[in-house]
Amino acid sequence: MKKPSTTRRSFLKASLAAGTAAVISGTKGRAKIIGANDRVRIAVAGLNGRGGSHIGGFMGQKNVEIAYLVDPDAKSVSRRVEEVKRKGNYSPKGAADIRVALADKSVDAISTAAPNHWHALMTIWGAQAGKHVYVEKPMSHDVREGRIAVAAQKKYGVVIQHGTQNRSNAKIAGLHEMINAGKFGNLKISYGYCCKPRGGIGFKSPSVSPSNLDWNLWRGPAVIDTFHANYVHYNWHWFWETGNGDLNNQGTHQLDVARWAMDPKLTNPTRVMAIGGRFQWGDQGETPNSMFGIAEYPNGQQLFFNVRNVNYKGYQRQVENEYYFEDGGKIIRNEYFAKGSEKGEKLDIPDGKITPGGNWGSFINAIRANDPSMANGNVHDAHYGCVVGHLINNSYRLGKNVPFNKKAGQFGDNKDAFEHFGRLHDVMSNGVKVKDGSNYTVGPWLNFDPENEIHTGDNADAANALLKDFNRPGFEIPTIDKV
C-alpha cells in the first residue's frame, strides 16, 4: 500500500506547539527595520558545545536579548534557560523546535549552533521568516543546499553571517589586502591546516534515544533510522549523514582564510582531489582523521589543505594558514621568507577593512544598519568557502584503497602537491607509526564547473550524486525556485 504523503503544513501543525503559526508554510517576509536604540531579540538554536559561546557572545552585546533557547534536548534547554535567567536578569522562552521561535514576530534573528545537517535548513527557514541569521560553520552540509541559502538571502534581504570568526580579524583582512595588492608577488598556493589532536570514538550500539531527547527533531533533515549514543552531543561530526569531518569542522575556518587570500574574483574551483584515511583508531567514525586535499582554480591558483588528527609523541599542532608565491617566497606565521632564505622577516600588517565589533557585535551592527554586506563572512563567502571543503570530501568519499606509501597520491606533475603530501606522509609513517599493510583512500580528480556548480568529465555521475543529500519528509530543503 502506498504510504500517504505528509504535507509541510500538516507536519508543522503536528510538530509545533498549539497556537503557533506555521511560518514556513505560510507567512514570509523581509526583516523589519531596527533602529539604533531598539532591542534586538535573538533565538539561539543548539545549546551544547558551541551554543554556549553563542549565548555568551550575544549576552555581551548592548541592548540585545536572548528571546528563545532552542534544542531537542529538554535538559539542555532547562539548563541554559536557568543560566540566562541568572546572568541576564530576564527569562528567555525554551523550545524544542526552531519553528516556534520563527513564528514569533517579535524575534529579530536566529543564531544556530545545531549540528551541521541542520545549518542550511535553519538558515533558509530563518530568511523565509524575515529573521536575520548567524549560522555556525559550515553554513551547509552539501553544495546544493548552500546555493539555496544564497538564493534565500537574496530574495528576503536578511543579514546572514557565517561563524568564521577570522573574518572579524582586522590583521588577517589587512594581510590579504597586501597579498591581493601584489605586495609579495603573485600568490601561487594558499594553504590551510587543521592539525589538532583528537581521539577515537569507539563503538556505540543502537539503542532507544534518551527520554529527554526529541530524536525526530534532532535528526531533522538527516536520513538516519536508529539512535546510538555516538551521535549526541558531539561525535556526530564524524558521520557523513550529520557531519563533514574535520575538514569542514574546525577546518572550515582555515579553508575560508585560504580562499579569502586568493583573487577576490574567484568563486569555486575547477577541479579537486583528496587522499587520506582514518588510521589507528579502529572505531565507528566514518570521516578521515588524516587528509591532504587540493583544489585548483580557473586562474591557476591552488588551495592545499592538511588534516592531521592522530596524536603521537612530538605532535605538532597546526591550526593556521600559509601562503606560497610564484617567485619562491612564502609567509609562515606572519613572517615573510624570501626564496631560499631560512630567516623570516616579521610583517608589519595594517588593519584591513572589516565591520567592527568582533563576530557577535558585527552581526548586530549589520542588523541595525539593515545591511547584509556588512556581515563579516557573508552568505557568499560562506558558500564558496564551504563548497571547496565539500568537494574535497566528496573526492575522498569516492576514493579507492591504495597501499600506504609516499607515491600513493595521483598528483601528476604537480611537484608542490607531492612535496606537501610527502610531509604529511612522513608524519603518519614516522610519527604515528602507521603500519605496513595499511591503505590510503585515494580520491579521483573531480572536474567542476564553477559557475553552474556541477561536475563534468570522468566520475561526474557519482560526484554529482553527492552534491545534494536526501532529506527526511517534513525537513526538506526547498528547491531553488520554491525558496
Secondary structure, 3 states (H helix, E strand, C coil): CCCCCCCHHHHHHHHCCCCCCCCCCCCCCCCCCCCCCCCEEEEEECCCCHHHHHHHHHHCCCCEEEEEEECCEHHHHHHHHHHHHHHHCCCCEEECCHHHHHCCCCCCEEEECCCHHHHHHHHHHHHHCCCEEEECCCCCCCHHHHHHHHHHHHHHCCCEEECCHHHHCHHHHHHHHHHHCCCCCCEEEEEEEEECCECCCCCCCCCCCCCCECHHHHHCCCCCCCCCCCCCCCHHHHCCCCCCCCCCCCHHHHHHHHHHCCCCCCCCCCEEEEEEECCCCCCCCCCCCEEEEEEECCCCCEEEEEEECECCCCCCCEEEEEEEECCCCEEECCEEECCCCCCCEECCCCCCCCCCCHHHHHHHHHHHHCCHHHCCCCHHHHHHHHHHHHHHHHHHHCCEEEECCCCCCCCCCCHHHHHHHHHHHHHHHHHCCCCCCCEEEECCCEEEECCCCEEECCCHHHHHCCCCCCCCCCCCCCCHHHC
